[in-house]
Amino acid sequence: MIRVLGLGSAGGLEGVVGVSSRRSSIAVAIVVGLIAVTVPSLLVVNAVRVLANDWFVRYELGLDGFPSDRYGFTGSERVELALTGLRSIEPGSEGIVLLERAALPDGSRAFNGRELRHMADVRRLLGNALNVQLAVLVLVLALALASSRSTRWRRVVPRGLLIGSLGTLGILAAAFPVVLLGFDGLFLRFHEVFFAGDTWRFSTTDTLLRLYPEVFWQHAARLVSAIVVLQAIAAALVARWWLYKIRSVSRSTL
């Protein structure tokens, strides 16, 4: 009787260990997948951070061949109002109040109600994106530190980073013709997805379109794509190096 119970206990233990191992492997795969899925968005937000600064507005509006304002803004007036628009969406700024106070050269309000509502939506979207990005980065860093001593889990973060980086490059390669040749449709879909209603539809006489014509956003989209590509390549190289170091440490401890 004792012998039978012993065999049964051993078999049961092996079964429990096997089930536990399978569940752990599934959990690892899920976490790797979740990290990989977040990488493209994180890289895009990073690129937006780079361009959402005074230097890009000044550079873009000062380009040779950049469309002049057909309704009479001088270069300096246009840059000043464009920078005000940028600062109105920056976290920590006074926000849309800056646009409410802005005036045209004739003293009239620079932005109408539709423009103010749209910029409030942009500010909210940017703030949410930056907050989510920060939260995800903190979680990933905490996971990397916590898993560094686990043989099974220590590869999770670099694998997710590598897969996500390569996936980002694949997505951009597929989207490249659209960014170059079908920007109008892409721009339209972006606004339909991220903004409710039609507050983002403007007349050519509205200040926002006079400050930031379509060519501004075309150039921004291309620069964002280029910055994302550079980040993805760098992240993939870091992830490969990270995995190599983990394998080296594992071999040295055998």
matplotlib code that plots the C-alpha trace (Angstrom):
import matplotlib.pyplot as plt

x = [0.0, 2.8, 4.6, 1.5, 1.0, 4.6, 4.4, 1.2, 2.7, 5.7, 3.5, 1.2, 4.2, 5.5, 2.2, 1.9, 5.4, 4.6, 1.4, 3.2, 5.9, 3.5, 1.6, 4.8, 5.8, 2.4, 2.7, 6.2, 4.9, 2.0, 4.3, 6.7, 3.8, 2.4, 5.8, 6.2, 2.8, 3.6, 6.9, 5.6, 3.4, 6.2, 8.5, 5.9, 5.3, 9.0, 9.2, 6.3, 8.1, 11.1, 9.1, 6.7, 9.2, 9.8, 12.7, 10.5, 7.9, 10.6, 12.4, 9.3, 7.8, 11.2, 11.8, 12.3, 9.2, 6.9, 3.5, 3.0, -0.2, -2.6, -4.6, -1.8, 0.2, 3.8, 6.5, 7.0, 3.2, 2.8, 5.6, 4.5, 0.9, 2.2, 4.4, 1.4, -0.6, 2.2, 2.5, -1.3, -1.1, 2.1, 1.6, 2.1, 1.3, -1.7, -3.4, -6.2, -6.3, -3.3, -5.4, -8.3, -6.1, -4.4, -5.3, -4.9, -3.1, -6.5, -7.3, -9.9, -9.7, -7.2, -9.1, -12.8, -14.7, -14.3, -10.5, -10.4, -12.3, -10.1, -6.9, -8.4, -8.9, -5.3, -4.0, -6.0, -4.8, -1.1, -1.3, -2.9, -0.3, 2.6, 1.1, 0.5, 4.0, 5.6, 3.5, 4.5, 8.1, 8.1, 6.4, 8.8, 11.8, 10.4, 9.8, 13.4, 14.8, 12.5, 13.1, 16.9, 17.5, 15.1, 16.4, 13.0, 12.0, 15.2, 14.8, 11.3, 12.0, 14.8, 12.8, 9.7, 11.8, 13.5, 10.2, 8.5, 11.3, 11.4, 7.6, 7.8, 10.2, 7.8, 4.8, 6.7, 7.9, 4.3, 3.0, 5.8, 3.9, 0.8, 2.8, 4.4, 1.5, -1.7, -1.2, -4.6, -6.4, -4.1, -4.5, -8.3, -8.4, -6.2, -8.6, -11.6, -10.1, -8.7, -11.2, -14.9, -17.2, -16.0, -14.2, -11.1, -12.7, -11.7, -12.1, -9.0, -9.6, -9.3, -6.2, -5.1, -5.0, -3.2, -0.5, -0.2, -1.1, -1.2, 2.4, 3.4, 1.8, 3.3, 6.8, 6.0, 4.7, 7.9, 10.2, 8.2, 8.6, 12.4, 12.8, 10.8, 13.0, 16.2, 14.8, 13.6, 17.0, 18.8, 16.3, 16.8, 20.5, 20.3, 17.9, 20.3, 23.2, 21.1, 20.2, 23.8, 24.9, 22.2, 23.4, 27.0, 26.2, 24.1, 27.0, 29.5, 27.4, 27.1]
y = [0.0, 2.4, 1.5, 2.2, 5.5, 6.4, 5.7, 7.6, 10.6, 10.7, 10.5, 13.2, 15.4, 15.0, 15.9, 19.0, 20.0, 19.5, 21.5, 24.3, 24.4, 24.7, 27.4, 29.3, 29.0, 30.3, 33.2, 34.0, 34.0, 36.3, 38.8, 38.8, 39.4, 42.2, 43.9, 43.5, 45.0, 48.1, 48.8, 50.5, 52.9, 53.8, 54.6, 56.7, 58.7, 59.2, 60.5, 62.9, 64.1, 65.0, 67.0, 68.7, 71.4, 75.0, 74.0, 71.9, 74.7, 77.3, 74.9, 73.9, 77.3, 78.7, 76.1, 77.4, 76.6, 76.3, 77.6, 81.2, 82.3, 83.5, 85.6, 87.9, 86.5, 87.7, 85.1, 86.3, 86.5, 83.0, 81.6, 83.3, 82.0, 78.5, 78.4, 79.5, 76.6, 74.2, 75.5, 75.2, 71.4, 70.9, 69.3, 71.7, 74.8, 77.1, 75.1, 76.3, 79.6, 80.6, 80.2, 82.0, 85.0, 84.9, 87.7, 88.4, 91.5, 93.3, 92.6, 89.9, 86.5, 84.2, 80.9, 80.1, 77.8, 74.7, 75.3, 75.6, 72.4, 70.5, 71.7, 70.7, 67.2, 67.2, 68.3, 65.6, 62.9, 64.0, 64.0, 60.6, 59.2, 60.6, 59.3, 55.8, 55.7, 56.6, 54.0, 51.3, 52.2, 52.0, 48.6, 47.2, 48.5, 47.0, 43.7, 43.7, 44.3, 41.7, 39.0, 39.4, 36.5, 34.1, 31.7, 31.4, 35.1, 37.0, 36.9, 38.2, 41.9, 41.7, 39.2, 41.4, 44.4, 42.6, 41.2, 44.6, 46.5, 44.1, 44.3, 48.0, 48.0, 45.6, 47.8, 50.9, 49.0, 48.1, 51.6, 53.4, 53.7, 55.0, 57.7, 58.8, 58.4, 58.2, 60.7, 62.4, 59.1, 58.3, 61.7, 61.4, 58.0, 59.2, 61.9, 59.7, 57.2, 59.5, 62.5, 62.3, 64.4, 66.8, 69.5, 68.7, 69.8, 73.3, 76.0, 77.2, 80.6, 79.1, 80.0, 76.4, 75.6, 78.8, 78.0, 74.3, 73.5, 69.9, 70.0, 70.7, 67.4, 65.5, 66.5, 65.7, 62.2, 61.5, 62.7, 60.7, 57.6, 58.2, 58.7, 55.6, 53.6, 54.8, 54.0, 50.5, 49.6, 50.9, 49.0, 45.8, 46.0, 46.6, 43.7, 41.4, 42.5, 42.0, 38.4, 37.7, 38.8, 36.7, 33.6, 34.4, 34.6, 31.4, 29.5, 30.8, 29.6, 26.0]
z = [0.0, 0.9, -2.3, -4.5, -2.7, -3.3, -7.0, -7.2, -5.4, -7.7, -10.8, -9.5, -8.7, -12.2, -13.6, -11.4, -12.4, -16.1, -15.9, -14.0, -16.6, -19.5, -17.7, -17.1, -20.7, -21.8, -19.3, -20.7, -24.3, -23.4, -21.6, -24.5, -26.9, -24.8, -24.7, -28.4, -29.1, -27.1, -28.8, -32.1, -30.1, -27.7, -30.6, -32.3, -29.1, -28.7, -32.2, -31.6, -28.5, -30.6, -33.1, -30.7, -30.0, -31.1, -33.4, -35.7, -36.1, -36.9, -39.2, -41.1, -41.6, -42.6, -45.4, -48.9, -50.8, -47.8, -48.8, -47.8, -46.2, -48.8, -46.4, -45.2, -42.3, -42.3, -41.5, -38.0, -37.3, -38.5, -36.5, -33.3, -33.6, -34.6, -31.5, -29.4, -30.9, -30.0, -26.4, -25.9, -26.2, -24.1, -20.7, -17.9, -20.0, -19.6, -22.2, -24.5, -22.6, -24.7, -27.9, -26.4, -25.7, -29.1, -31.5, -35.2, -36.4, -36.7, -33.0, -33.6, -32.0, -33.8, -33.2, -33.4, -31.2, -33.5, -33.5, -29.7, -29.2, -31.6, -29.9, -26.6, -28.0, -29.3, -25.9, -24.2, -26.7, -26.3, -22.5, -22.4, -24.8, -22.8, -19.5, -20.9, -22.4, -19.0, -17.2, -19.7, -19.6, -15.8, -15.8, -18.4, -16.5, -13.2, -15.0, -16.4, -12.9, -11.2, -13.8, -14.0, -11.5, -13.1, -15.8, -17.4, -17.2, -17.8, -21.6, -21.6, -21.9, -24.6, -26.6, -26.5, -27.4, -30.3, -31.7, -31.3, -33.0, -36.0, -36.2, -36.2, -39.1, -40.9, -40.3, -41.6, -44.7, -45.5, -44.7, -46.6, -49.9, -48.1, -46.3, -49.6, -52.0, -50.0, -47.2, -47.6, -46.9, -44.0, -42.5, -42.8, -41.1, -38.3, -37.4, -37.7, -35.3, -32.7, -32.7, -32.2, -34.3, -37.0, -35.0, -37.0, -40.3, -41.1, -43.7, -45.6, -43.9, -40.4, -38.5, -37.9, -41.6, -42.3, -39.6, -40.3, -43.9, -45.2, -46.3, -42.7, -41.6, -44.6, -43.6, -39.9, -40.8, -42.9, -40.1, -37.5, -39.7, -40.1, -36.3, -35.6, -38.0, -36.3, -32.9, -34.0, -35.4, -32.3, -30.0, -32.0, -31.7, -28.0, -27.6, -29.5, -27.4, -24.2, -25.2, -26.1, -22.6, -21.0, -22.9, -22.0, -18.3, -18.5, -20.1, -17.6, -14.7, -16.0]

ax = plt.figure().add_subplot(projection="3d")
ax.plot(x, y, z, "-o")
ax.set_aspect("equal")
plt.show()
